[in-house]
Amino acid sequence: MIVVAATQRPSHDIIPTSLRDLFGYRLAFRCTTETSSDIILGHGWHARGVDASTIDPGEPGVGWLLAEGGVPIRMRCAWLTDDDIAAIARRAAA
């Protein structure tokens, strides 16, 4: 079973290490501090140049993806409107 969790305010009391480490995939979108970025990705990544607080606010959908204990990669998610999603779902159903 794949679990998806999200928070707007990453902090150690909301995402304790014991919970965070259960997730094989972690995606850190823009954060306000390097500490918040490390809470999502894991301790010390900002010191190694992977810091979601450096993402420009004008770049929606950009984040750092850490997959299965590897090295985070910078990526960008696509933005789809509700109409786009409905059209994709209709086509998939057909």
Buried (B, 14 or more C-beta within 10 A) or exposed (E): EEEEEEEEEBEEEEBEEEEBEEBEEBBBBBBEBBBBBBBBBBEEBBEEEBBBBEBEEEEEEBBBBBEEEEEBEEEEEEEEEEEEEEEEEEEEEE
